[in-house]
Amino acid sequence: MGDLARVVVEGQGTFVRVRRPAYWLYVLVVGFGLVHIGETMADGLQQLSTALWIAIILNGILAVGFVWILARMDLFEREPAAVRAAAFLWGGLAATSLAIIANNNLLALLTKEYGVAFTTKWGPAIAGPLNEEWLKTLGVVLLVFIVREHFNGALDGLIYGALIGLGFQVVENLTYAINYALNNPNSDLAGSLSITLTRIVVAGPWSHPIYSGVAGLGIAFAVTSRRSATLRYGAAVAGTIAAWAAHFLWNSPMPSWLPSALTVFLSFGKGVLILVFFVVLYRYAVRREWHWFGEIMKGQPAAVITADELDQMRTLGTRKKARNAAVGVYGPNGKRLVGRLQRAQVELGEALARAKRANVDPEFALDVIVARTNVLSIRDELDAAWTPGIRAVNNAPV
């Protein structure tokens, strides 16, 4: 039968790539960011206590919530924790620190050329998108050069881009919290809490993870699609421009002549428009990922995955519908068993993809054999749940 080989793709699941120049550029810039952000926050860390900890806790909740959502959005391949952490750190340390420097210089230039009033009104809409979006997108590009094997489709770029944006948002929120706490005439807590809640509740749902996710999707499409070079790189440029445009739209001021109530309504309208645009792109990316999963699973016997099960894997909604329907077929444990089967089929797809990348025959790859055995074992449990003795009350087929 031949030797069984575990498929390992250059330190599968890790991020350290000492032979790749892009890795050392990443380390250098993130290291600089760590020092710069530390210096930026030094005064706040020394002077604030309760106010800072509350801001950290609230932004921690924001981060955990986004990470949970992104994990559910990533339907067909779980991105390695080390690479996800690397994406978050680029956004939180590298992109944020460089953006602080770039924004301060650009705002000073705008003030010098156009005055304080213009810069106060339009500075965030100009400096924020112009400086921040390309710095965050650079993180996705570096990830491509460092861990290209973990980019299988557009959805991977969306996930990594969103994590970079999340890191940026969390650290940026903390810098705002410190500044407002130090400058608030009433109390540190009032300043920190007011700006933190505003940035999380008002801007959080359609902020940096959305912008960077859109740009990341375009970059990943460019490096994974088999379309023409013009279309692929055009998509990368379009994604970056769309991220900039969404950021500009959110930061742009509302006309001063609008009533306050209408201003609030339109502000949320801008956010909803950005979120809808992101959801449309996400649905497109998931559809492409589903087709990729179908190609990876092609040739697997029905005992591993049937045509109906492949169709049920398309979205979170179709998966949940299949799990709920399983109760009527397999009894009380049906939902749990089908959920396990779906997870096992995804793990098999990941193993098959690793074997393909490593140019290893999947029949002799230990990862694939173990994953397929797990699927077949769960299938046996489902078959057992169909027996008359167990399922008589549910009129299951026998």
matplotlib code that plots the C-alpha trace (Angstrom):
import matplotlib.pyplot as plt

x = [0.0, 3.0, 4.0, 1.4, 2.3, 1.0, 0.5, 2.4, 2.6, 5.6, 4.7, 1.0, -1.0, 2.0, 3.1, 6.9, 8.5, 12.2, 13.1, 10.6, 11.6, 8.0, 8.0, 10.9, 9.3, 6.2, 8.2, 10.1, 7.0, 4.9, 7.9, 8.0, 4.3, 4.5, 7.1, 5.2, 1.8, 3.4, 4.9, 1.5, -0.4, 2.3, 0.8, -2.6, -1.3, 0.4, -2.4, -5.6, -6.9, -10.6, -11.3, -8.7, -9.7, -13.3, -12.3, -10.2, -13.0, -15.6, -13.2, -12.4, -16.0, -16.2, -13.2, -14.6, -17.9, -16.3, -14.0, -17.0, -18.9, -16.0, -15.5, -19.1, -18.7, -15.7, -17.7, -15.4, -11.9, -10.8, -8.0, -5.0, -5.1, -1.5, -2.3, -5.5, -3.5, -0.9, -3.6, -5.0, -1.6, -0.8, -4.0, -3.6, 0.1, 1.6, -1.2, -2.5, 0.9, 1.9, -1.6, -1.2, 2.0, 0.6, -2.7, -1.0, 1.2, -1.6, -3.9, -1.2, -0.7, -4.5, -4.6, -1.7, -3.2, -6.9, -7.4, -8.7, -12.4, -11.9, -9.6, -12.0, -14.9, -13.2, -9.9, -11.2, -12.9, -9.6, -6.9, -8.6, -9.4, -6.3, -3.8, -5.4, -6.9, -3.7, -1.8, -4.3, -4.5, -0.7, -1.1, -3.2, -0.6, 2.1, 0.1, -0.2, 3.6, 4.1, 1.4, 0.1, -1.0, -3.8, -5.4, -7.7, -10.4, -11.8, -13.4, -10.0, -8.9, -12.2, -11.6, -8.0, -8.8, -11.6, -9.3, -6.7, -9.5, -10.6, -7.1, -7.0, -10.4, -9.7, -6.3, -7.7, -10.6, -8.2, -6.1, -9.3, -10.4, -7.1, -7.1, -10.7, -10.2, -7.1, -8.9, -12.4, -13.0, -15.4, -13.7, -11.5, -14.3, -16.8, -14.4, -13.3, -16.7, -18.5, -16.1, -15.7, -19.5, -19.9, -17.3, -18.5, -22.3, -22.5, -19.6, -18.7, -21.0, -19.7, -16.2, -12.7, -13.4, -15.9, -13.6, -10.5, -12.6, -13.7, -10.1, -8.9, -11.5, -10.2, -6.6, -7.5, -9.5, -6.5, -4.2, -6.6, -8.9, -8.1, -9.6, -7.7, -5.0, -6.9, -10.0, -8.0, -5.9, -8.8, -10.7, -7.9, -7.8, -11.6, -11.7, -9.2, -11.1, -14.4, -12.8, -11.6, -15.0, -16.9, -14.5, -14.8, -18.6, -18.8, -16.3, -17.7, -19.7, -23.4, -24.6, -24.9, -28.4, -30.0, -32.2, -30.5, -33.0, -32.5, -28.7, -28.8, -31.1, -28.9, -25.8, -27.1, -28.3, -24.8, -23.7, -26.5, -25.6, -21.9, -23.0, -25.4, -22.6, -20.3, -23.0, -23.5, -19.7, -19.6, -22.4, -20.5, -17.3, -19.2, -20.7, -17.2, -15.9, -18.8, -17.8, -14.2, -15.4, -17.4, -14.3, -12.2, -14.8, -15.4, -15.0, -15.8, -18.3, -21.8, -20.9, -18.6, -20.8, -24.0, -25.1, -27.9, -25.4, -23.1, -26.0, -26.9, -23.4, -23.9, -24.7, -25.2, -29.0, -29.0, -26.8, -29.1, -32.1, -30.5, -29.7, -33.2, -34.7, -32.5, -34.5, -37.5, -35.3, -32.8, -34.5, -33.4, -29.7, -30.1, -29.4, -26.1, -25.0, -25.6, -23.8, -20.8, -21.0, -21.0, -17.9, -16.2, -16.9, -15.3, -12.3, -12.0, -12.1, -9.3, -7.2, -7.8, -6.9, -3.6, -2.8, -3.5, -1.3, 1.5, 1.1, 0.5, -1.8, -4.7, -5.1, -1.8, -2.1, -2.7, -4.7, -7.1, -7.4, -8.2, -10.7, -12.5, -12.6, -14.2, -16.9, -17.6, -17.8, -20.4, -22.2, -22.4, -23.9, -26.6, -27.3, -27.7, -30.2, -32.4, -33.0, -36.6, -35.7, -34.4, -36.6, -40.0, -41.8, -40.6, -41.6, -38.1, -37.3, -35.9]
y = [0.0, 2.3, 4.7, 6.9, 10.5, 13.3, 16.3, 19.3, 22.5, 24.5, 24.5, 24.1, 26.3, 28.4, 31.8, 31.8, 31.8, 32.7, 32.2, 34.7, 38.4, 39.5, 37.8, 39.9, 43.0, 42.1, 41.5, 44.8, 46.9, 45.2, 45.7, 49.4, 49.6, 47.9, 50.5, 53.5, 52.5, 51.9, 55.4, 56.8, 55.2, 55.7, 58.7, 57.1, 53.9, 55.8, 58.2, 56.2, 53.2, 52.5, 54.5, 52.6, 49.2, 49.8, 50.8, 47.7, 45.4, 47.0, 46.8, 43.2, 42.4, 44.0, 41.9, 38.7, 39.3, 40.1, 37.0, 34.8, 36.2, 35.9, 32.2, 31.5, 33.3, 31.1, 28.1, 25.8, 26.2, 27.3, 29.7, 28.9, 30.7, 31.9, 33.5, 35.1, 36.5, 37.8, 39.6, 41.2, 42.3, 43.9, 46.0, 46.8, 47.6, 48.2, 49.9, 51.9, 53.3, 54.2, 55.7, 57.9, 59.4, 59.8, 61.3, 63.8, 65.0, 65.2, 67.0, 69.5, 70.0, 70.5, 73.0, 75.0, 75.0, 75.3, 76.4, 75.0, 75.1, 73.0, 70.5, 70.1, 69.4, 67.4, 66.2, 62.8, 62.1, 62.8, 61.6, 58.5, 56.7, 58.0, 56.8, 54.0, 51.8, 51.3, 50.5, 47.9, 46.4, 46.2, 43.7, 41.4, 41.6, 40.7, 37.7, 36.5, 36.6, 34.9, 32.3, 32.0, 28.4, 29.7, 31.7, 29.4, 31.8, 35.4, 34.5, 34.0, 37.5, 38.8, 37.1, 38.1, 41.7, 41.9, 40.7, 43.4, 46.0, 44.6, 45.0, 48.5, 49.4, 48.1, 49.9, 53.1, 53.0, 52.7, 55.7, 57.7, 56.5, 57.6, 61.0, 61.8, 60.6, 62.9, 65.9, 65.5, 68.4, 66.3, 63.0, 60.4, 57.8, 60.1, 60.9, 57.4, 55.8, 58.3, 58.0, 54.2, 53.6, 56.0, 54.3, 50.8, 51.3, 53.9, 53.0, 49.5, 47.5, 49.2, 50.3, 49.0, 45.3, 46.0, 48.3, 46.0, 42.9, 44.4, 45.2, 41.8, 40.1, 41.9, 41.0, 37.3, 37.2, 38.5, 35.7, 32.8, 33.3, 31.7, 34.6, 37.0, 39.1, 42.2, 41.1, 39.7, 42.8, 45.0, 43.3, 44.0, 47.7, 47.9, 46.3, 48.8, 51.7, 50.4, 50.2, 53.8, 54.9, 53.3, 54.8, 58.2, 57.9, 57.2, 59.9, 62.6, 65.3, 65.8, 69.1, 71.7, 72.8, 69.4, 69.0, 67.1, 64.2, 63.8, 63.9, 61.0, 59.0, 59.6, 58.8, 55.4, 55.1, 55.5, 52.7, 50.4, 51.0, 50.1, 46.9, 45.8, 46.3, 44.1, 41.4, 41.2, 40.7, 38.2, 36.1, 36.2, 35.0, 32.2, 31.0, 30.8, 29.0, 26.5, 25.7, 25.3, 22.9, 21.0, 20.6, 19.5, 16.8, 15.6, 11.9, 11.2, 8.3, 8.9, 7.4, 10.4, 13.1, 12.9, 15.4, 16.6, 17.0, 19.0, 21.3, 21.6, 22.9, 26.0, 28.5, 28.6, 28.7, 25.5, 23.7, 24.7, 23.6, 20.2, 19.8, 20.7, 18.3, 15.5, 15.3, 14.0, 11.3, 10.2, 11.2, 13.5, 13.0, 13.7, 17.4, 16.8, 13.9, 15.9, 18.8, 16.6, 15.1, 18.6, 19.6, 16.3, 16.9, 20.3, 18.9, 16.3, 19.1, 20.9, 17.7, 17.1, 20.7, 20.3, 17.1, 18.8, 21.8, 19.4, 17.3, 14.2, 11.3, 11.7, 8.0, 7.8, 11.1, 10.3, 13.6, 12.5, 9.0, 10.1, 12.7, 10.3, 7.6, 10.2, 10.9, 7.2, 6.7, 9.4, 7.9, 4.6, 6.4, 7.9, 4.5, 3.0, 5.8, 4.6, 1.1, 0.2, -0.3, 3.2, 5.1, 3.4, 6.4, 8.7, 6.4, 6.5, 4.3, 0.9]
z = [0.0, 0.4, 3.2, 4.8, 4.7, 6.8, 4.6, 5.9, 3.8, 5.0, 8.7, 8.1, 10.5, 11.5, 10.4, 10.7, 7.3, 7.9, 4.3, 3.0, 2.9, 3.3, 6.7, 7.9, 6.6, 8.6, 11.7, 11.3, 10.8, 13.5, 15.9, 15.0, 15.6, 19.0, 20.1, 18.6, 20.0, 23.4, 23.3, 22.1, 25.0, 27.6, 29.3, 29.4, 30.9, 33.6, 34.5, 33.9, 35.6, 35.7, 32.5, 30.5, 31.8, 30.9, 27.4, 27.1, 28.3, 25.9, 22.9, 24.0, 23.8, 20.3, 19.2, 20.5, 18.8, 15.5, 15.7, 16.4, 13.5, 11.1, 12.3, 11.3, 8.0, 7.1, 6.0, 4.2, 5.6, 9.1, 8.8, 11.0, 14.4, 14.0, 10.6, 12.0, 14.9, 12.5, 10.6, 13.7, 14.9, 11.6, 11.8, 15.5, 15.6, 12.1, 10.2, 13.2, 14.2, 10.6, 10.1, 13.2, 11.7, 8.2, 9.4, 11.7, 8.9, 6.3, 8.7, 9.5, 5.7, 5.2, 8.0, 6.6, 3.1, 3.7, 7.4, 10.6, 9.7, 6.5, 8.1, 11.1, 8.7, 5.9, 7.4, 8.7, 5.3, 3.5, 5.8, 7.2, 3.9, 2.0, 4.6, 6.5, 3.7, 1.8, 5.0, 6.0, 2.5, 2.5, 5.4, 3.1, 0.4, 2.9, 4.1, 0.4, 0.1, 3.5, 3.6, 0.0, 0.7, 3.0, 0.2, -1.7, -2.7, -2.3, 1.0, 2.6, 1.7, 3.1, 6.4, 6.7, 5.7, 8.2, 11.0, 10.0, 10.1, 13.5, 14.9, 13.6, 15.0, 18.5, 18.9, 17.3, 19.7, 22.7, 21.5, 21.2, 24.7, 26.2, 24.5, 25.4, 29.0, 29.4, 27.9, 29.4, 31.9, 34.0, 34.5, 32.9, 33.0, 31.3, 28.5, 27.9, 28.2, 25.9, 23.0, 23.4, 23.3, 20.4, 18.3, 19.1, 18.9, 16.2, 13.9, 15.0, 12.7, 9.5, 10.3, 9.6, 9.4, 6.6, 4.6, 4.9, 4.2, 0.9, -0.1, 1.1, -1.1, -4.1, -3.4, -2.8, -6.0, -7.9, -6.6, -6.6, -9.7, -13.0, -14.9, -17.2, -15.6, -16.5, -14.6, -11.6, -11.0, -11.9, -9.0, -6.6, -7.6, -7.5, -4.0, -2.7, -4.2, -2.8, 0.7, 0.4, -0.9, 1.9, 4.5, 2.8, 2.8, 6.5, 7.5, 5.2, 7.1, 6.7, 5.3, 8.1, 6.9, 7.6, 10.7, 13.5, 13.5, 9.7, 10.1, 12.5, 10.2, 7.2, 9.1, 10.0, 6.4, 5.2, 7.6, 6.4, 2.8, 3.5, 5.4, 2.6, 0.0, 2.2, 2.5, -1.2, -1.8, 1.0, -0.6, -3.8, -2.1, -0.3, -3.5, -5.1, -2.0, -2.2, -5.8, -4.7, -2.0, -4.6, -6.8, -3.8, -2.9, -6.4, -6.8, -3.1, -2.7, -1.4, 1.9, 2.4, 0.9, -1.2, -3.8, -1.4, 1.4, -0.8, -1.7, 2.0, 2.7, 0.6, 3.5, 7.2, 6.6, 4.5, 7.0, 9.8, 7.9, 7.3, 11.0, 12.0, 9.5, 10.8, 14.1, 12.1, 10.5, 13.1, 16.3, 19.1, 18.4, 14.7, 14.8, 16.7, 14.4, 11.2, 12.7, 13.4, 9.9, 8.4, 10.4, 9.5, 5.8, 6.0, 7.8, 5.0, 2.4, 4.2, 4.2, 0.5, -0.2, 1.7, -0.2, -3.5, -2.6, -1.6, -4.7, -2.6, -3.5, -1.1, -0.9, 1.0, 3.0, 6.7, 7.2, 4.5, 5.7, 9.3, 8.1, 5.8, 8.6, 10.9, 8.3, 7.8, 11.5, 11.9, 8.9, 10.8, 13.8, 11.5, 10.0, 13.4, 14.3, 11.4, 12.9, 13.9, 17.6, 17.9, 15.5, 15.6, 17.0, 14.2, 11.3, 9.9, 6.8, 7.6]

ax = plt.figure().add_subplot(projection="3d")
ax.plot(x, y, z, "-o")
ax.set_aspect("equal")
plt.show()
